[in-house]
Amino acid sequence: MAATLKDVARRAEVSVAAASLVLSGKGAGRIAEATAERVRTAAAELGYRGNRAARSLRTQSAPLLGLLSLGVATQPYAGTMLEAAQFAAREHDYDLLFIEVGTPEAIAENLRLLEEHQVAGILVASYFHRELALPSQLPAPTVLVDAVCPDRDIDWVVPDEYGGESEVLEELAGAGHHHVGWICESRRYPATTLRTKAFEDAAARHGWDDDPHRVVLTEGTNAADGYAAMLRLLEQFPKVTAVATMTDRMAMGVYMACFERGIRVPRDMSIVGFDDQVLVSEALRPGLTTVALPHRQMGTWAVGRLIERIESAEDLAVSQVRINGGLVVRGSVAAPRAGRVRTSARR
């Protein structure tokens, strides 16, 4: 049986990534010469020739990183994460093997597939901030993107849900609102928990009306959910002058409900979202004030961290990072207007 790159790495007592960098001629300045010589000697002793077909392709000439995607490719607003990860990998002379796994249950099976491809490191990326369970043994250094693993000390990067939500709520506070509604998905996961905590803390900090009816929970995060929730909010908390929503799509539904009731944005109702899905937030009139999700920054950071872990000769401490994508101010927030009169739905 022909020797593989993994065989060479094992014989030279180096990582697969280090062996690949040396044998592809990209190890200068990154791999110590003594180590590089060990790799070349091991390759010669084992008669390593590489894969002839693969050598004709650039994508097989560099060390390979594997990326397991949980829905990232299917969400247009999350696709920049993949683009950034691929760019960052190539900047460091690595290539990226992308696999859409569909569900968390498929992670273990696809980790085995990545091991067969002799990847030097692995990214597990989600299109929303969630908790994941991982196998006890991972085939290569691994970094989570937009996900955490509560029972493991592992590198991860996620959005700063609390900090981002706090920023956009400060826009409402700064405009002078005290009767603020919160529309959020009922399912509990890191994003809903942390953004809700930010709302509760902002309400306490600014002395907002604490009527429990100001909070409306929904089954989903789409425009239809926001629309129905806003109608409920207007009925049960009629003095509301501003609304914060879990997502931009929910905010779009809030706009629709306000339009039907003759409530003008932002003169009669201020609205803020979260995600900065530009197909929504820029298309609404007025444009939606919201918080950007840092997909590009997360993809770049994760690849850099993974390569740092692969190439470091030391045992690095675990790094767990939250990135704030930043407040995006548009035209959906204004000072509350005294004496807003609700009107019936338009026919």
N, C-alpha and C positions, 0 to 999 in steps of 0.2 A: 504494500500500500504506500502511495506517495506521501511524503512528509507534508504536513500542513504548517501554516504560519503559527498555529498554536503549539505545535511540536517544537518549532524553533524557539519560541518564547520560553517554553518550559525548559529546554536544554540550556538556554543562555541565562535562565533565572531572571527574566524581565517580563514586563507586561506585553500583551499582544500589540498594544499601541506602540510601545517602544520598538519592538521588532519591526513593525510595519514602517515606522518612520525611518529607521535605518536602511531597510532593504528597498525603500522607495526613493532613497537619496534625500530625504527631508529632515534628517536628524541633526544636521550641523547646527551647533549652538543650543540645541535642546536636549541632546543625549550625550553624555560624557563619552569621550573617545574610547576609553577602556571598555565601557559597556557596549559601544557600537562594535568594537572589535570582537567581543564575545558573541554578539549576534551574528556577525559575518562568519565567524568560525563555526558556530552551531549550524548555520544554514549550509555551509560547505560539507560538514561532517554528515549531515542528514540527507544531502543531495537535494535540498529544497529548490524547486524550480518555479514555484508559484503556479497560478492557473493561467495557462496560455491565453485562453479566451478572455479571461478577466483582465490580463495585462493590456489588452487592446482598448480597454475602457477606462477613462479617467476615474470613473466612480469606484473602481476597484484598486486604484494605485495608491490610495492614502488610507490611513487607519479609518475604521468605520465606527460611527456612533449609531445606535438604534434608538428610534423614537416610537413609543407606543402611544397612540392617540385615542383618547376617550371622547369622541365627538368633535374634536377640534376642527377637523377638515370639513365637517358638515355645517359649521356655523360661520357665516361670512365675516362676522365681526371678530372671530377668534383666529382667523386664518393668518393674520399678521404674526402670530406667535410662531407658526411654522416657517414663514418667510424669514423671520429674524433668526431663528435657530439654524436654518440652512446657511444663511449668510455668515453667521458667526462661526459655524463649523468650517466653512471653506476658508475664512480668514485665518484659521489656525491649522490649515492643511489637513483637515478631516473631512470625511464625507458622511452623509446622513441617510440612513435606511429608515423609511417611514412605513409604519404599519398601523392601519385603523383597526382597533380591537373591538369596538362596539360596546362591550359591557365590561365592568370590573372583573366579572367571573372569568373572562377570557385572558386576563393578564398573565397568569401562570403558564398557560399553554404557549403564548407568544414569547414569553421570556425564554423558553426552551428553543424556540425558533431563532431568536437572536443569538443564543449561545452557539447554535449550529453555524451561524454566519460569522462567528468569531469577532463579535463587536467588542470594541475596547471599553465602551461605556454605554449607559442606557438612560434615556429620558422617558419618564412616564408623565404624559401631559393630559390634563382635563380641560374641557371648555367651560367648566364652572368650578368654583372653589368647593372641594369636597374632601371627605375623609376616605382613605383607601386602606384595604388590608393587603399586605404583600406576603409572598412566600418567605419562609424563614431563611432560605438560602437564595441569594441573588447571584447570577452568573458573572456580573461585572459591576464596577462602581455605578451607582444609580442616583439620579436627582429627580425629584418630583416637581412638576410645574403646575401651578394652580390646584394643588392637592397636598394633603398632609397625611401622615401615617402616625396616629397618636401613640401606638405602642412600640415605635422604632425610633432610634436616634439616626436620622437620615437627612441629608441635605434637601431642602425644599424652598420654593419661592412662591408666594401667593400675593394677591392684591391686599392692600391695607384697607380692609372693609370698614373698620371702625373710623379710621382717620379720614377716609374719603367721604363717608356719610356725614361725619361731623362738619367737614368743610362746607358741604352744600346746605346743611341745616343752618349754618352760621349766616348764609346768605338770607335766609328767611328771617332769622333773628335780627340781623342788621337792618332789614327793611321795616322792622317794627311789628312783626306778626306775633300774636299770642294765642290765637285759636288755630292750631296746626293739626291737620290730620295725617295719619300714617297708613299707607296701603301696602301690605306685604304678603308674600306667599306664606301659607300656613305650615308647609313642610319645613322641618328644622334641619338646617345644615349650616356650616360656618358663615356663609354670607347672610342668611336671614338672621341668625343669632347675633352677629356682630353689628349689623346695620340697625337692628332693633335696639340693641344696647346703646348705640350712638344716639338714636332718637330719644330714648328714655333719659339719657344723661343731658342732652340738650334741653329737653323740656324742664328738667329739674333746675338746670343752670340758669335758664332764662325765665322761669316762673310761668311757663305756658299752662294753659287750661289743662287740667288733668282728668277731664271727663273720660271714662273708659270707652265711651262710644266714638271717640276720635280715632280709634284703631279699627281697621277693617282687614280681616284676613281673607285670602283668596286661595283657590285650588291651584291656579297656575300664574304665569307671569306675562301673559299676552295682553293685547289691547282689549279683547273682550272681557278679560278678568278685571282690568282697570276700569273699564266702562261700568260694569255692574257694581263694582266696589264704590265708585264715586257716587252713583245713584243712592246706594245705601248710606254712604257718609252724609250726603245732603239731607237725607230724611232723619237720621238719628243724631246728627251733630250740625244743625242748621247754621250755627254761627261761624262755621269754619271759613277762614279767609286764605288759607294756604294749605297745600297738600304736598307731602313728600312720598314718592313711590319707590318700590323696590327696583324697578327696571324702567328704561325708557319706553318700552312697548306698553307697559301699564300706564305710563304717563300719557301716551297717545290716546288710550281709552278714556282717561280723565278729561283730556281736551274735548273729546267727542261728547261726553256727558254734559260738560259745561256749555258747549255750543247748543245742544238741544234745549237746555234750560235758560238760554239767553244770558249766560254768565260769561263775561268777557275776560280773557287772559291777556295781560296780568291786572287789568284795572280792577276787576271784581274778584279774581282768584289767582294767586301765585302758585306755580307748579314747578317742582324740581324732580329730576330722575336720577338714574345711576346706570352707567355702562358707556355712555356716549356712542350709541349705535347711530352713526351719522346718517344712515338712510332714514332714520326716524327723527333724531334730535335736530338735524339741520333742515329737514323737510317741514316740520311743524311751523305754524305761524301764530304767534312769534316763536322763534327758535327756543329750544328747551335748554335751560340751565341744568347742568348735570355733572357727573364725575366720570372721567375716562377710566376704563379698565386698562391696565398696563401690559397688554399682551406682548407687544414688541419688546418692552424692557425685560419682561420675564423670560422670554425666549433667549434673548442675548445673555442675560445673567446666568441662566441655567447651563447653557453650553460652555460658557467661560468657566463656571465652577466645576463642571464635569471634567473638562480637560485639565484643569488645575489638579483635580484629585487623581486623574489618570497618570499625569506626568510627574507629580511630586514624589520625591524620594522619602518624604516624611509622612507620618500618620497624621493627617490633618484633622483638626477639630470640626465637628459638625457645624454647618452654617445654615441657619433658617431665617429667611428674609421676607419682609413685607414691603411692597412697593406701592406708593400712592401715585395713581395715574394722573392726578391733578384735576382741579376744578375747571370746568368749561362754562364761562358765563355767557349767556345769550340774553333773550328778552323776556323770559317768562316770570320774572320776579319784580314786584313793585310794592310800594307801601300799601297797607290795607286801606280801603276806602270805607269810611264810616257810613253806616246806613245802607249797606248793599241790600237790594230787594230781590228776592228770588222770584223768578217767573215760571210759569208752567212750561212744560215741554212744547217745542215748536211742532206744528202740524205739517 
